[in-house]
Amino acid sequence: MKRSLVALIASQLLIGMAHAQSEDENKPRREHRGPPAEAVAACSTLVQGDPCSFEGRRGKTLEGTCEAPDDKPLACRPEGGPPEKPLERE
């Protein structure tokens, strides 16, 4: 009786773990799709290198510079934002 109870509990745990893993695999992955619309709009009448600002998350005003890296649209890149891609070492 004790062994069959242990086997039943173990099988239920394995089924639960497999179900949780399949749910994780089905979740859509967040992909970086470029700058937010607010950052693009902030530079719509400006040119590369111009100072800009826009309202970010939680209503915080972000100030930065209009930039268009890697064939992305001209957008306001906040000061202290993500760093440029590191240079490859030779």
One Martini backbone bead per residue (centre of mass of N, CA, C, O) as a GRO file, in nm:
protein
   90
    1MET     BB    1   0.059   0.062  -0.022
    2LYS     BB    2   0.297   0.260   0.013
    3ARG     BB    3   0.417   0.229  -0.274
    4SER     BB    4   0.162   0.316  -0.434
    5LEU     BB    5   0.150   0.600  -0.313
    6VAL     BB    6   0.427   0.695  -0.407
    7ALA     BB    7   0.378   0.643  -0.709
    8LEU     BB    8   0.136   0.835  -0.737
    9ILE     BB    9   0.277   1.094  -0.648
   10ALA     BB   10   0.505   1.089  -0.856
   11SER     BB   11   0.324   1.094  -1.109
   12GLN     BB   12   0.183   1.364  -1.044
   13LEU     BB   13   0.437   1.536  -1.044
   14LEU     BB   14   0.524   1.478  -1.336
   15ILE     BB   15   0.268   1.583  -1.470
   16GLY     BB   16   0.286   1.871  -1.356
   17MET     BB   17   0.564   1.941  -1.478
   18ALA     BB   18   0.489   1.896  -1.776
   19HIS     BB   19   0.262   2.106  -1.784
   20ALA     BB   20   0.430   2.354  -1.705
   21GLN     BB   21   0.629   2.335  -1.941
   22SER     BB   22   0.420   2.361  -2.174
   23GLU     BB   23   0.323   2.644  -2.092
   24ASP     BB   24   0.597   2.791  -2.129
   25GLU     BB   25   0.625   2.718  -2.439
   26ASN     BB   26   0.341   2.878  -2.515
   27LYS     BB   27   0.453   3.135  -2.452
   28PRO     BB   28   0.503   3.436  -2.547
   29ARG     BB   29   0.765   3.606  -2.664
   30ARG     BB   30   0.952   3.876  -2.600
   31GLU     BB   31   1.006   4.116  -2.840
   32HIS     BB   32   1.210   4.335  -2.989
   33ARG     BB   33   1.051   4.613  -3.186
   34GLY     BB   34   1.159   4.871  -3.082
   35PRO     BB   35   1.054   5.165  -3.043
   36PRO     BB   36   0.839   5.352  -2.908
   37ALA     BB   37   0.598   5.559  -3.023
   38GLU     BB   38   0.680   5.806  -2.846
   39ALA     BB   39   0.976   5.820  -2.951
   40VAL     BB   40   0.904   5.867  -3.248
   41ALA     BB   41   0.720   6.118  -3.214
   42ALA     BB   42   0.942   6.306  -3.084
   43CYS     BB   43   1.103   6.292  -3.393
   44SER     BB   44   0.912   6.374  -3.639
   45THR     BB   45   1.044   6.697  -3.651
   46LEU     BB   46   1.332   6.584  -3.648
   47VAL     BB   47   1.681   6.521  -3.614
   48GLN     BB   48   1.964   6.389  -3.592
   49GLY     BB   49   2.074   6.498  -3.258
   50ASP     BB   50   1.834   6.598  -3.134
   51PRO     BB   51   1.662   6.704  -2.888
   52CYS     BB   52   1.443   6.517  -2.654
   53SER     BB   53   1.099   6.417  -2.552
   54PHE     BB   54   0.905   6.187  -2.335
   55GLU     BB   55   0.651   5.981  -2.223
   56GLY     BB   56   0.672   5.731  -2.013
   57ARG     BB   57   0.657   5.537  -1.782
   58ARG     BB   58   0.460   5.652  -1.533
   59GLY     BB   59   0.491   5.962  -1.652
   60LYS     BB   60   0.782   5.990  -1.731
   61THR     BB   61   1.023   6.212  -1.828
   62LEU     BB   62   1.218   6.179  -2.122
   63GLU     BB   63   1.553   6.249  -2.208
   64GLY     BB   64   1.728   6.315  -2.531
   65THR     BB   65   1.813   6.166  -2.851
   66CYS     BB   66   1.804   6.154  -3.184
   67GLU     BB   67   1.786   5.819  -3.326
   68ALA     BB   68   1.906   5.559  -3.593
   69PRO     BB   69   1.961   5.250  -3.535
   70ASP     BB   70   1.973   4.977  -3.727
   71ASP     BB   71   1.731   5.064  -3.923
   72LYS     BB   72   1.570   5.245  -3.748
   73PRO     BB   73   1.377   5.467  -3.639
   74LEU     BB   74   1.343   5.772  -3.549
   75ALA     BB   75   1.437   5.828  -3.201
   76CYS     BB   76   1.415   5.866  -2.863
   77ARG     BB   77   1.708   5.853  -2.670
   78PRO     BB   78   1.768   5.807  -2.364
   79GLU     BB   79   1.931   5.895  -2.111
   80GLY     BB   80   2.076   5.607  -1.997
   81GLY     BB   81   2.027   5.399  -2.180
   82PRO     BB   82   2.096   5.172  -2.374
   83PRO     BB   83   2.364   5.050  -2.493
   84GLU     BB   84   2.564   5.000  -2.714
   85LYS     BB   85   2.707   4.793  -2.897
   86PRO     BB   86   2.966   4.614  -2.863
   87LEU     BB   87   3.274   4.583  -2.951
   88GLU     BB   88   3.464   4.386  -3.130
   89ARG     BB   89   3.718   4.179  -3.068
   90GLU     BB   90   4.045   4.101  -3.216
   0.00000   0.00000   0.00000
